[in-house]
Amino acid sequence: MEYRIIKSPSRGTLDILWRRKGSAATITIAGYDAVGLVQGRLIDMVFAADIAEKAAGVIVEDIKGHCPQNLIMIAIFGDTASVEAALQQIQYKLKAAKTGELL
């Protein structure tokens, strides 16, 4: 799984994400301080989206792409501290789930 955070995303970056959003326009993705990007298998991304939304006041959207390995990506929108906290919780809980510490 890969993780990235973009602090103060540019308008062009937000436009790319908006065009690739997999869901209907339920929220605007403008005006957020940071975007966290997480890419991995579908089962992990659904789990990660749930963790992120429960951990911090963030909005999670699926991002469509063309990946031959069948990986998907989610984008986590929010203020910088909330996005960082969400990414930390995702990393912690996915690791715990894989080692059997989290049931």
C-alpha positions as CSV (number, residue, x, y, z in Angstrom):
1,M,0.0,0.0,0.0
2,E,1.2,3.5,-0.8
3,Y,0.5,6.7,1.1
4,R,1.0,10.4,0.1
5,I,-0.2,13.7,1.5
6,I,-0.5,16.9,-0.5
7,K,-0.5,20.0,1.7
8,S,-2.2,23.1,0.1
9,P,-3.2,21.2,-3.1
10,S,-3.1,23.4,-6.2
11,R,-6.3,24.1,-8.2
12,G,-4.9,21.8,-11.0
13,T,-4.5,18.9,-8.6
14,L,-8.0,19.4,-7.2
15,D,-9.3,19.4,-10.8
16,I,-7.6,16.1,-11.6
17,L,-9.1,14.5,-8.5
18,W,-12.5,16.0,-9.2
19,R,-12.5,14.5,-12.8
20,R,-11.4,11.1,-11.4
21,K,-13.9,11.0,-8.5
22,G,-15.8,7.7,-8.7
23,S,-18.9,8.9,-6.9
24,A,-21.6,11.4,-7.7
25,A,-21.0,15.0,-6.8
26,T,-22.0,14.8,-3.1
27,I,-19.5,17.3,-1.8
28,T,-17.2,19.9,-3.3
29,I,-13.5,19.1,-3.0
30,A,-12.4,22.7,-3.0
31,G,-11.3,24.5,0.1
32,Y,-9.5,21.8,1.9
33,D,-6.0,22.3,3.4
34,A,-4.7,18.8,2.5
35,V,-5.4,15.7,0.5
36,G,-4.2,12.3,1.6
37,L,-3.9,9.7,-1.1
38,V,-3.9,5.9,-0.3
39,Q,-3.6,3.2,-2.9
40,G,-4.1,-0.5,-2.4
41,R,-6.4,-3.5,-2.8
42,L,-10.2,-2.9,-2.6
43,I,-10.7,-4.6,0.7
44,D,-8.0,-2.5,2.3
45,M,-9.3,0.7,0.8
46,V,-12.8,0.2,2.1
47,F,-11.3,-0.6,5.5
48,A,-9.1,2.5,5.3
49,A,-12.0,4.8,4.3
50,D,-13.9,3.7,7.4
51,I,-10.9,4.2,9.6
52,A,-10.2,7.7,8.2
53,E,-13.8,8.9,8.6
54,K,-14.0,7.6,12.2
55,A,-10.5,8.9,13.2
56,A,-10.9,12.5,12.1
57,G,-13.2,15.0,10.6
58,V,-12.4,14.1,7.0
59,I,-14.2,13.4,3.8
60,V,-13.2,10.3,1.8
61,E,-13.8,9.8,-1.9
62,D,-12.8,7.0,-4.2
63,I,-10.6,8.0,-7.2
64,K,-10.9,6.1,-10.5
65,G,-7.8,5.2,-12.5
66,H,-6.4,2.7,-14.8
67,C,-4.2,0.3,-12.9
68,P,-3.2,-3.1,-14.4
69,Q,-2.7,-4.5,-10.9
70,N,-6.3,-3.8,-10.0
71,L,-5.3,-1.4,-7.2
72,I,-7.6,1.4,-6.3
73,M,-7.1,4.8,-4.6
74,I,-9.0,6.9,-2.1
75,A,-8.5,10.6,-1.4
76,I,-8.9,11.9,2.1
77,F,-9.9,15.6,2.2
78,G,-9.6,17.8,5.3
79,D,-7.4,20.1,7.3
80,T,-3.8,19.1,7.5
81,A,-3.9,17.8,11.1
82,S,-7.0,15.7,10.4
83,V,-5.6,14.2,7.2
84,E,-2.3,13.4,8.9
85,A,-4.2,11.8,11.9
86,A,-6.4,9.7,9.5
87,L,-3.3,8.4,7.6
88,Q,-1.6,7.5,10.8
89,Q,-4.7,5.6,12.0
90,I,-5.0,3.8,8.7
91,Q,-1.3,2.7,8.8
92,Y,-1.6,1.6,12.5
93,K,-4.9,-0.3,12.1
94,L,-4.1,-2.0,8.8
95,K,-0.8,-3.2,10.3
96,A,-2.6,-4.4,13.4
97,A,-5.3,-6.2,11.3
98,K,-2.6,-8.0,9.3
99,T,-0.7,-9.2,12.3
100,G,-3.9,-10.4,14.1
101,E,-3.8,-7.7,16.8
102,L,-7.0,-6.2,15.7
103,L,-10.0,-8.5,15.4
